[in-house]
Amino acid sequence: MDDFNFYNSENDGYRGGFGDYVDPVPVDQPQHSAPQSGGPKKKNRAMRIAALLLACALVGGGAGVGAAALYQNATQPDTVIYEGERPQVQTMTNTNDGQPMTPEELYAANLASCVGITVNTTVNIFGQTTTSAASGSGFVLTSDGYIVTNYHVIEEAVQDASVDIQVSFANGDQYTATLVGGEQDNDVAVLKIDATGLQPVTLGDSDQLVVGEDVYAIGNPLGELTFTFTDGMVSALDRLITTTGTDPDTQQKVAITLNVLQTNCAINPGNSGGPLFDSYGNVVGIVSAKYTESTSGVTAEGLGFALPINDVKEILSDLIEHGYVTGKPYLGIQVNTVNEQAQLYGIPAGAAVTYVAEGSCAQEAGLQVNDIITAIDDTAVDSPSALTAALSTNYKAGDTVVLTVIRNQQQLQLTVTLDEKNAETEAANPLQQTQQNQQSSGNSGGYYQWPFGSFYW
């Protein structure tokens, strides 16, 4: 798998036009309430519906699914996330007792819940101001305007508050959205638009999915072929894939490992953030990535991936209520890799500490710059990503762990009670690269400049 590349934030969504393609004018779609002030803006053909797909949408229109409320904020009575029900899928025998929806019914029932997302940025190229647009997909989570998409679709808005996010519906309504919160580690984000009476999706149970089961995607491939409906099956479960993103603090490329389900639904740039439905009309995944080609030039087709909805339900509720994911563990340090050249001289592989934030749990436990973390409890750590994976998988804020570190060629064990990752703790851990470089250049005596930074020899 490591031999392949994924599309994600670097080329999703699609930027630019798609030849001279023009969609037919859409017929009427189910309406929802307009925002209380200002009213929706009608787009100028930026988001249109193909006639063929509209024909499918009219077949069996009005079909729906039963649902029970999963989450409701007492201060916002319209903020309700719905969880759908479905019968247990049999792995050995075929059953129609659950009466799944036909593809036509599923599309018609969910089209009004699907959206296109356009992120507009203004860049200065050789003194000329140019507007660039990135397109993705999303879906309505609550009737009062909360929208779900991928983090990598809107990550430019995370880094720059002036970036404009537009949300477009199949009936032509368009809204300016605000970013409620994003979670890069799981590639999800929640937006808010000023609208009520929207048609929300129902969330399914991705733990019930089995390989070979039919699934469907609605999205905006290439940012131009809007509200495209594709079908396929669950090709595999519990795949681990690694994509790349941009750290909002350091602006450096970072590796992000995701647990995903695999599908052969047609997925292309612009589909990211859109819903993946089971045949009962419930959202069981968030479309996120696909294989493109290997480093040797071998192309791949039909290998798409989606985040299982059960993995992100609590995250979505946290983002709505708090604006961030609560309970995430945080050490308050910055680390780097130990270069292979350094390891030739007996320096162990691990996460080399390059900065310790003032007042952090790491500082209180006695962790120091140039320490190399080689284990957390009984889990070996041979890289920064291994440390991140161990923390995010096995621990939550408030847990106490034992770090094994190498300092001055001596092994130490430090007991740390983990902080919570939030705005306050992250603000105490700013980018220190310039300061570190200045300190490193002035070091003498016992310091040797390894490729990973200063290490006390």
N, C-alpha and C positions, 0 to 999 in steps of 0.2 A: 504493500500500500504506500510506503514512503516514496516509491518511485513515481507517484502520480502527483499532479497538481490539482488544486481545487480552485474554482472561482469563488471569491467572496468579496471583501470590501474593495479589493483593488480594481475589479472590473464589473462590479454589480452595485448600482444598476447601470443600465445601458446609457451611454452619453451620446447624444446626437440623434440624427434622424434615421429613418429606415427607407431610403430611396424616395420614391414618389407615392408610396402607399397611402391611400385614403380610405378609412372605414366608411361604410354607409351610415347615414343618419339613423340613430337608434330610435326605435319605437318607444312608447311609454313603458316605464318600469315602475314597480311599486314605490310610492312616495313615502317620505318620512318628514317629520316636523322640521321646519327651518329654525335656525338659531334665533334667539329672542331679540337680538339686535343686529342690524346690518344685513341679514339675509345671506343665503349662499351665493357665491359667485359662479356664474355659468362659465365653463371653460371654453376656449376657442379651439375645439378639435384636438386638444392635448390628450384627452382620454375618450375613446369612442368604442363602440361595440360592433363586432362583425355580425352581418345579417344572419349568417348560418347559426351562430351561437344564440342569437335572439330567437330564432325559430325553435331551437331546442328548449329555450327557457319558457316558451309559451305552452309547451306540451306539459300537461299535468301541473300547471301553475296553481299555487295555493297550497301545495302539499307542505306538510310541516312535521315536526317531531315533538314528542312530549319532553318536558324537562323539569328539573327541580333546582331551586336556587342553591348555589354553592357558596356564594359570598355576598354580603351586603354591608355597606358602610352605613351606620346608623345616622350619620350626619348628612348623607347623600342618598336618599331613599331610592333614586333611580339607578344607582350604581350597583347592579346585580350581575354576577357572572352565572351563567346557566350551565348545568352539567346534564348531559343527555343520558338516556338509558338504552341499553341494547341487550339482547339475549346473549348467552354464552356461546361463542363460536366453537363448533365441534371440530376437532382436529382430524378425525378419521371418517366421519360421515357428513354428507351434505344435508342441510336442513333449511327449509323456507319458513319455519314457524315464526321467525322474527320479522317477516315481511319487509325486507330491505327496500329502499327506494330505487326506482329506475334512475339511470343517469339523467334523463330529462327532468324528472321530478327533483332530483338532488340539485341540479343547476338552478332551476327556477326557484326553489325554496331558499337558496343561499346566495344568489347573485347580489341581492340588496345588502348583504352583510360583508361583501368583499370590496376592497378599496385599492386604488392605485396611490402610490406615495412618490412625490417628486421633491427632491432636495435641491434647492437653487443656491448656488454659491457664486460670489463675484470675485474674480481673480484679476490681477494686474499683470499683463504680459507685454513687456517692452513699452511700458507707459500707457498701454491701451487697456481700458476696463472691459472685461468680457464676462458674460454670465454663463455658467456651466450648470447643467441639470443632471442629476443622477436619479434613476427611477427604480422603484421596488414595489412590493405588494404588501398587503396587510389585511386585517379583518376587524370587524366591530365586536368588541368584547362586552360592552354594556350599552343600554339604550340611551344613556346620557353622555355618550361621546368618547369613551375610552377605546383606543385603537391599538392593536398589537402588530408589531413587525419585528424584523431582525435588528439587532444593535448595529450590525455593519452597514445596514441601509442608511441609517441616520447618524453615523458616528461623526460626520463632519459638524453636525449641529451640537454634538457633545463638546467638541473642541472649540466651537465658535458660536456664541449665543446669537450672533447676528444672522446666521444661516436660516433661510426661509424654508419651511416644510409645508407642502401642500398635500391635502388628502382629497381624492376625487372618487365619486361614486358612479355607478353604471348609468344613472339617470342624468348625469351631467353636473350634479351639484359638486361644488368645490369649496373647501374650507382651508383656512390657515390653521395649522396645528401647533401646539406647544408641546415641548418634551417634558413628560412627567418624570421619567427615570429610565435608565438603561443599565443592563447588566452584561458586560462584555464577556465574562467567563462562560456564560450560557447563551450568548448571542441573542438576547431578547430585549425589547424596548417597548414602552407604553407611551402613546401620544394622547393628547386630549384636544377635541374640537368642541366649539361652542354650538352644540346641537342637542336636541332631545327627541324622543320618539323614534330613535333608530332601531333597526332590526338586528339584535345581537345573534351571534352563533351560539350553538350549544357545544360544550366541551365533552368529549368522549373519554373513554378509558383505554389509554394506549397499552396498558398491561394485558388487555384481552386480545390484542392483535396476534395473529398467527401468520406465518409465512405462506404466501399464496392467496391471501385475502385481498379482495378488490379494494382499491383506494383511488381517490380522485383529487385533482388539484385545480384551483382557480387562481390565476395570476396574470401578470402583465409582462410577458416575455419581450425583451428588447425595449421595454418602456413604450412600445408603439402598438403592439398587437394586444390591446387591452382586453381584460376579462376573458382570457383564453381558458378553455376547459379541457383538461387532459386526463386520461385514465391509465391505470396500471395496476400493479399488485404490490404487496409487501414482499420485497425480495430477500430481506434478511433483517434480523433484529439485533440490537446491542452491538452496533459497529462503533469503534473508536476511530475518529478521524482527526487530523491536525490541520488547521487552517491558520492564516496569519491575520493579524489586525494591527492597529496603531495604538500604542499606549497613550492615553490622553494627557498624561503628565510629562512623559519624556519625549513623545513624538517618535519613538523608536518602534520598529517592527517587533511584534511579539507573537509567539506561537500559542495557539488556543486549541486545546484538545476537547472535543465534544463527543458525547454519547448520542448516537443517532440511529434511526431506522433507515433501511435502504429501500428504495422503490424504483421501478422502471417507468414511472410517469415522466412525460417529457418536461424537463426543467431546464431553463435557460436564464441568462442574466436578465434581471427584472422580475423573476418569479420569487426571489428571496423575500421572506416575511409573509408570504401568502399561506392560506390554510390548506392542510391535507385532510380530506374527509374519509371516513369509512362509509360503507354502503348504506348506513342508517342515517346519514346526514350529520354526524357528529364530527367535530374537529379532533383528530387524533394526533396531529403533528403540525409543526411550523416548518415550511420548506426553507432550507438553509443553504445547501451547497450541492455540487455535482463534481464528478471526475471530469477532467478535460483531456489531458494527454500526458503520457509519461515523459520523462526527461530524454528518453531515446526516440521520441517522436511518435510512439504508438498512440493512436487516438482511442477514445473510449466513448461508448454510447449507452444510454439507458441506465446510467449509474447515478441516480439522484439520492439525496439524503434529506431527512427532516428530523427536527427535534421532537422526541416523544412528548405529547402534551402533559403527561403525568409528571415529567421531570421539571416542568416550569409553572405548574398551577400556583404553587405557593409563592414562587418568585413574582408572578404577575400581581397577586394580591398584595404582596409587600411593596411593589413599585407604586401601586395605586395609593396605598395607605400612607407610606413613608417616603416614597421617592427613591428608595434604595432597598437592597436586600438585607434584612436584619439577620443578625446572628453569624455573619461571615467572620471567620477568624482572621486576625491581623497581628503580625509581629512588629511592624513599624521599622522595617529595615529595607535596604536595597542590596541586592546581591548580583554577582556575576559568575560566569563559569571559570573553572580552573583550566587553563589552556593545556593541551596535550604536551606542549614543550615543557611546561612547568612540572608536569607529572613525571617526566623523564628524570627529574632531579629529586624524586621522592615526595613531592607535594601531592597529597591525596586528592582525588576527584571529590567534588562536592559543590556547595553553594558558598562562594567567597563573599563575605560581608564587606560592602563598600561604604555603607552609611547606616548609622543607628539614630533614629529620631529621638529628640529630647522628650523625656517623660513617657516613652513607649514601654510596653511590657518587656521588650528585648533589653532596653537599657536598664530597667529595674532588676532584671535577672543577671546582669553583668556581661551581656554579649558586647563584643568590641569589634571595631573595624579591623579587617584582616583575619578575623576568625574564619575558619572554614567549617561549615555545618555538614556533617557526614551522616547524620541519622536523626530522626525524630521518633522518640520511643523505640520501637523495634523495627521501624521502617528505614531502610538504607536510603541515603540521599546522595546522588552522584552528580547533580546538576541543579540549577535554579528551578527548572520546570518540574523536576522530581519533588522538590520541596513544596512548590505550589500545589502539585497534584495531591501530595500527602495531606496537606493542610485542608484543602477544599473537600477532599473525599471523606476524611475520617474525623474531622473536628469541627467544633463550633465555638463561638466566642464564649469565654468563661472557662473553657476546658484547661486543665493543667497538663503540660507535656514536658518531657525531658529531651533536651537537645544535646547531642554528642558533637563536640566541636574540637578542632585541632588548633592550638595556639602555641606559637613558638616551638613547634614539633612535639608538643605535649597534648595528650587527650584529656579533655575536661567534659563534665556533664553539668548542664545548667537547667534548672527547673523554671519554666515559664508558664504563667497564667495568661492565656491569649486575650488580646483586646478584640473589640468589635471593629470591623472595617466600616467606617462611615466618614462623613465630611470632616468631622473634627479630628479624627485620628489621621486621616490622609493629609489634612492641612499641615500637620506637624511633621510630615515627611515629604518636603518639597524636593524638586529636582536639584541635586547638589553637584552635578557633573562639573561645572566650571570651577567651583570651589575645590572639589576633589583633585582636579587636574592641576590647579595651582599648588595645592599642598604636596601633591606627588612630585612636582618638578622641583620643590624645595627640599625634599627629603634627602638625607645623607646617612652615612654610617651603616646602620643595620637594615636598611631597606633595599630591596632589589626590585627593579621594575619588570615584573612578569607581565605577560600579555594581558592577564585579567586585571591588572592594577597593582597597587602596592601590597607587598607581603613581607611581614617581619621575619627575616631569616635568622 
